[in-house]
């Protein structure tokens, strides 16, 4: 169990994955030098495409930026609320907890992943679904060619929204695609982002009113 107060001592490690400039992304929690405990490393499934040839050849260590920290805390708080746990200013997380590790994957994807376009992947939004109010860090769903899929909103820029997928999407019917996987990034429009309960097999959220 690690208690997070003030500045979070989290780092990203980018390691050469291939000669084409791809780097694997790991999270590193440095331990105090006076202890004999080795640094904690959590490998992620995220691969970063680097424009810097030096980065693609050598290992690079980066500190978490404010966007990383903010998204991590929002997702941890969301999980605590879902589990009916009290939210406090001091966050205690178990970095061996699969849910926390999944959050780290999401933050890594948001910071280093490359977003796919959603052309041909989503069903055309016609305004028949309830308007969903969301922000960065919100869990949502999108209506894809293979059904409703859960995602996390990680960036909003005017009408464009970037989501990290929480489900695989079988898109073999779409030209140039095979499958989008969990933790891939997808660029969608605001109207495409729906209430998360749509991806949980419900006809519509119990509190929603169709317009």
Secondary structure as the mmCIF struct_conf table of DSSP 4:
data_model
#
loop_
_struct_conf.conf_type_id
_struct_conf.id
_struct_conf.beg_label_comp_id
_struct_conf.beg_label_asym_id
_struct_conf.beg_label_seq_id
_struct_conf.end_label_comp_id
_struct_conf.end_label_asym_id
_struct_conf.end_label_seq_id
STRN STRN1 UNK A 2 UNK A 4
BEND BEND1 UNK A 6 UNK A 7
STRN STRN2 UNK A 10 UNK A 16
TURN_TY1_P TURN_TY1_P1 UNK A 19 UNK A 20
BEND BEND2 UNK A 21 UNK A 21
STRN STRN3 UNK A 22 UNK A 29
HELX_LH_PP_P HELX_LH_PP_P1 UNK A 30 UNK A 32
TURN_TY1_P TURN_TY1_P2 UNK A 33 UNK A 34
BEND BEND3 UNK A 35 UNK A 36
HELX_LH_PP_P HELX_LH_PP_P2 UNK A 37 UNK A 39
STRN STRN4 UNK A 40 UNK A 49
BEND BEND4 UNK A 51 UNK A 51
HELX_RH_AL_P HELX_RH_AL_P1 UNK A 53 UNK A 57
BEND BEND5 UNK A 58 UNK A 58
STRN STRN5 UNK A 60 UNK A 63
HELX_RH_AL_P HELX_RH_AL_P2 UNK A 66 UNK A 82
TURN_TY1_P TURN_TY1_P3 UNK A 83 UNK A 84
HELX_LH_PP_P HELX_LH_PP_P3 UNK A 85 UNK A 87
BEND BEND6 UNK A 89 UNK A 90
STRN STRN6 UNK A 91 UNK A 93
TURN_TY1_P TURN_TY1_P4 UNK A 95 UNK A 96
HELX_RH_AL_P HELX_RH_AL_P3 UNK A 98 UNK A 112
STRN STRN7 UNK A 115 UNK A 117
TURN_TY1_P TURN_TY1_P5 UNK A 119 UNK A 121
STRN STRN8 UNK A 122 UNK A 122
HELX_LH_PP_P HELX_LH_PP_P4 UNK A 123 UNK A 125
BEND BEND7 UNK A 127 UNK A 127
BEND BEND8 UNK A 129 UNK A 129
HELX_LH_PP_P HELX_LH_PP_P5 UNK A 130 UNK A 131
TURN_TY1_P TURN_TY1_P6 UNK A 136 UNK A 137
STRN STRN9 UNK A 139 UNK A 144
TURN_TY1_P TURN_TY1_P7 UNK A 145 UNK A 146
STRN STRN10 UNK A 147 UNK A 157
TURN_TY1_P TURN_TY1_P8 UNK A 158 UNK A 159
STRN STRN11 UNK A 160 UNK A 165
BEND BEND9 UNK A 166 UNK A 167
STRN STRN12 UNK A 169 UNK A 170
TURN_TY1_P TURN_TY1_P9 UNK A 172 UNK A 173
BEND BEND10 UNK A 174 UNK A 174
TURN_TY1_P TURN_TY1_P10 UNK A 175 UNK A 176
BEND BEND11 UNK A 178 UNK A 178
STRN STRN13 UNK A 179 UNK A 180
TURN_TY1_P TURN_TY1_P11 UNK A 182 UNK A 183
STRN STRN14 UNK A 185 UNK A 189
HELX_RH_3T_P HELX_RH_3T_P1 UNK A 190 UNK A 192
STRN STRN15 UNK A 194 UNK A 194
HELX_RH_3T_P HELX_RH_3T_P2 UNK A 196 UNK A 200
TURN_TY1_P TURN_TY1_P12 UNK A 201 UNK A 201
BEND BEND12 UNK A 203 UNK A 204
TURN_TY1_P TURN_TY1_P13 UNK A 206 UNK A 207
#
